[in-house]
Amino acid sequence: EYMQICYKELLNVFNEIEEDVAKEGWSYRVQYGKETMKGLVHAYFEEAQWFHENRIPSMEEYMRVALVTSGYTMLTTVSFIGMDNIVTNQAFDWVLQHPNIIKGSETIGRLMDDIKSHKFEQERGHAASAVECYTKEHGVPEEEACKVLQMEVVKAWKDINEECLKPTAVPMPLLTRILNLTRVIDVIYKDEDCYTHVGKVMKNNVASVLIHPVPI
């Protein structure tokens, strides 16, 4: 029953968004958001099955699902809905084709999260993270696994930079939106898991953006 409540509230959010953007003739955009949300929920369900089966998948299988559960395809798509006429059907279709900048954003979000939060998650009960999957598959210590995964984060940043520096199928403001979403996750997980354990640093970051923004 609690899932029905969550589902209804989620539908309400999309309905409210659709009412707002309908005035601009952008109602079609909301369906893209709904579809990416469906994909996210399906991926969450697959991770939940791993947890209940006490199964640690291979890295390939894990990343196939975990890139989706990073949420970055959904966040990107939904963030495009309210942008002006620079966003077209082609822009949404481009996101769904999973270009390198999206994959890089997902990789950074997923692996930085896993590196910083996996210990706490395993203590409280959670599906295996990239750290557990890598250590099992390659038979290496946790510390080495984290180093390898951190190098993947570095490679993903290079992919994002490359996409931003060369001509692409979409305008630069859309690439900047993806870049900024990725920067957020970098701030949250750079030194510790500030998403789960919000401390003074993250509070100050939020305050500097929302309460004491830089005048423009």
Secondary structure, 3 states (H helix, E strand, C coil): CHHHHHHHHHHHHHHHHHHHHHCCCCHHHHHHHHHHHHHHHHHHHHHHHHHHCCCCCCHHHHHHHHHHHCCHHHHHHHHHHCCCCCCCHHHHHHHHCCCHHHHHHHHHHHHHHHHHHHHHHHHHCCCCCHHHHHHHHHCCCHHHHHHHHHHHHHHHHHHHHHHHHCCCCCCHHHHHHHHHHHHHHHHHHCCCCCCCCCCHHHHHHHHHHHCCCCCC
